[in-house]
Amino acid sequence: MSTVQGRLRIAVQKSGRLADRSLDLVRDAGLRVVKGNNDLLYRVENYPIDLLRVRDDDIPTFVADGVCDLGIVGENVLEEARNGGPLAEVVMPLGFGRCTLKIAAPPSLAYDGPASLEGLRVATSYPKILRRFLDERNVRADIVTMRGAVEVAPRLKLASAICDLVSTGATLEANGLGQRETVLESQAVLIRSPVPPEPALQPLLDSIIERMAGVVSSQGAKYVMLNAPRSALDRITAILPGAGSPTVMPLSGRDDAVAVHAVCQEAVFWETLEKLKAAGASAILVLPIEKMM
């Protein structure tokens, strides 16, 4: 059971790279969030839901233990929290907070795959992920655990290489390090507790998950409307990116042309519009999609 009777709890990052986007997702799902008396607990005024704002590395434990029903956390944090105990279920990837956990090293280290780390010291803030990565490749290396500024470890002679999160790579370059190996691709994910909520709250939990899925599905999606000759319908359908089966409707007073409406799950570029026009499409209109279920 959830710890607060009659209410659901969602764990989100209090501060950091996922904090603002997590709150945006919650709000886009129709939850009106009101700041509480303290910075730890926010209330949702239109549903019996609380937002618990905590450190990101506490979120997997809170959700796995049933303290919270749902959580938004990076895959890197979730993987590092794996300890053989009960696990939170990954409901879906959320498409934001993308980063990569990489092995990086100075040019002085001749790197030719993970075996090059044999017998060396590697600094990281993710010792469990790194240990699994090395063990799976039968590489014996000493792991130096650091909680911040991992990139300075080679310069300070604390380690020969590092394993750290990379977004742009600018921090690595500033410290004379080059990316060598990908350990983990990460993004924000929605996780749910293996502990079920009160039966009366289960429909609400299912509804929130479905709403969030709708928000995620609409990210980057576009609604395309156009007119097309019937003879060009197959060519035009093939050009529409990620559209599946579009809706085709007759045009008033025209037997040779139709109106085509399609939800495009992939990006619609100017080049796409030019190809559609060259195939015979006209009156092309591209609209953003706010919500989709």
N, C-alpha and C positions, 0 to 999 in steps of 0.2 A: 504494500500500500504506500501511496505517497504520504510524506510526513505531515502535510497540512490537510485536514479533512475538508472535503468539499471544494478543493482548489487544485488546479494543475500548476506545475512549476516548470519553467524553461530556463536553463542555465546559458548565459551568454558571457562573453569576455568583457571584463570591466574596463580594460584599456588595452591598447595595442592595435595591430593592423586589422583585426577582424571586428573590433568593437562597433564602429559606426555602421559597417555593412550589415552586421547581425541585427542591429536595431532597425535598420531600414527594411530588412526582410520581414521582421515581426510586424512592423507598421503596414507594409505593403500587403500583408496577409489579413489586414482589417482589424488588428488589435490596437486599441487606443491606450498607449502607454502613458502612465502618470508617474512622475518621480515621487518616491516615497520620502519619509522623514530622514532616511539615511541613504547613502550611496550604494548599499548592498542590495536593497530590495525595491524594485519598481512594481507598481500595481497596473493591471489592465482593467480599465474602468467599465468596459462593455462585456467582459466575460470573467468567470471565476478563475483567473490565471495570474500568477506572480512571475516576474522576471528576477532571477537571482543573478546578480552581476559579480563574478568572481574571477580569480586568476585562471588563465586558460588551462594550466596543467591540473587544476582541480575538477574541471568539467567532466572528463571521462569517469572519474571515481564517483562524483555526485550522481551521474546518470546511471552508472552500472549498479550502484547501491540502492537506487530508488529514491534518493533524496530529491532528485528532479526527474520529471517524466521525459523531457526532451532537452537536447543541448545542441549548441552550434560551436564547432571546434575544428581546428585544422587537423588534417590527416596525420601530419607529423607529430602533433601532440598526442593524438589517439594511439598511434603506433608505439610511441615511447612509453605510454601508460600500460601497455600490455604486460601483465605479470602472472598469467596463469589462472587468475580468479575470474569472477563473472564479468562478461564483456557487454558493453552497450552495443546495440544493433545499429549499423549504419543504414539509415533510411534512404538517403540520396545525396549525391554530390550537389553543391550549391553554385558552382561556377564562379566563385570569387575567392580572393585570398590565395591565388596560385603562387607557388614558389617551388624550389627544388632543393633537396638536401644533396650537397655535392662534396666529393673529396676535392680538396684544393691543395696546391703545394707550390713552393718557389721553384724557379727555373733550375736551381742547383740539384733538385731531386729528379733523377732520370726515372720517369714514371711510365711503366709499360703494363698497366693493369693492376688490380688489387694485390697481386703477388709482390709487387714492388714495395709494399708496406711491411713485408715480413721482417720482424725484429725491430721495427721502428716505433716511435711514439706518435700517436695521433690525437690531437686535441679536439674536443667536441662538446656541445651541450646536449647531445643525444646519444649517450653511451649505450643504451639498450639497442637502439636501431643499428648503430654502428657495429656493436658486438655480433648481432645476428647476421649482418651483412658479411663481416669477416669470417665468422664461423662457417657460413654456408659455402665459403670459398676456401676453407682450410688455411686461412691466413692467421698467423699468430703475431699480433701486434699489441703493444701496451696502449691503453686508452687513458688519456688525461681528461678528466671531466672539468669543464669550465662553465660558469653561469653567464658569462658575457665577454665581449671583446675577444672571441676565439681567434679572430684573424691575426692577432698580434703574437700568437704562440710561437710560430717559427722564428720571428724576428727576435723574440726573447729567449730563444733556444729551449723553450719548454717542450716543443714537439717538432718533428720533421715535416708533418703535414697536418691538415685540419679537415674536419667534416662539419659543414655549416650550411645554413639556409642561404640560398642565393635568389634574389629577385632580378636585379639588373647586372650584378657582377661588379659594380663600381667600387664597392668596399674592398673586394678582393684585389682589384687592380691597384687601388691606392696603397695596399700593403704588399705589393710585389708578388701576389699569388695568382696562379692560373687554375682554371677549372680543369679537373682531370677525369672525374668519374661521377655518374649519377647514382645516388644511393636510393633516393625516394622522390617521386613526383607527388606534390601535395596540393590540396585545395581545401576550402571549408566544406564540411559535411554536416548534415543533420543526423543526430543520433537519438535513439530512444531507449528507455530503460527496459530491461527484461522483467522488471517488477510491474505488473499491470496496475493501472489506476483503479480507483473505486468504479464499480460498474456504471454508476450514473454519469461518470465523467468520460467514459470510453468514447461515446459519440463525438464529444467535443474534441478529444485528442485526435480522433480520425479526421475530423473536419479541419483542424489546424494543419495537419500534415498534408491534406489534399490542397488546401489553400496555398501553402508554401510551394508545393509541387507546381501549382498553376503559375505562381510568380516566377519560379525558376524557368518554367517552360516558355514564358513570354519574353525572357531576357534575350534581346537581339532579334526576336522574331518580328516579322513585318507582315502586314496584310496588303496584298497586291490585288488591284482591280484593273482590268483592261478589256478592250474590245479586240476581237480577233476574227479573221475569216475562218469559216468552218474547215476549209481545206488545210489551214496551217495549225490546227488545234494540237496535233501530236507534236509538231516541232516546238511550239510555244510551251507546252506542258513540260517537255524535256529540258527546256532552258530554265524554268522556274526553280530556284535552288531550295532543295529540301521541302518541296511542296506536297508530295504525295499525290492524292487525287483531288484536283481542284473542282470547285463548283462551276458548272457551265449552264448558262441560262440564255434563252433566245432573246434577241433584240427586237423591239417593236418595229414591225414593218420591214424587217430584214430577214430573208430566208438564208442568205449566204454568210451571215456573221452572227457571232455570239458574244455574250459578256462572260468573262472568266474572273472568278474570285478565288484567291488562294492564300493560305497561311504558309509563309516561307520560314522555315526554322533556321535557315542559314542566312548569312549576310547578303543583302541585295545591293550590289555596287552599280555605279554608273555604267560600267561595261555590260552588266546584266540587262539594264534598260536598253542599251544600244543594240544588243543581240535580239531582244524581244521586238524592238521596232523594225530591225532588219528582217525578221521573220514574218512581219505583217501586222504586229500588234499596234494599237493606237489608243489614245486617251488613257495612258498608263498612269495609275495613281498608287503611291506607296505610302502606307500609314503605319505608325508605331502601334504596338499592342501593349496595353497596360496590364491586363489580366487574361488568363486563359485556363480553362478547365476542360 
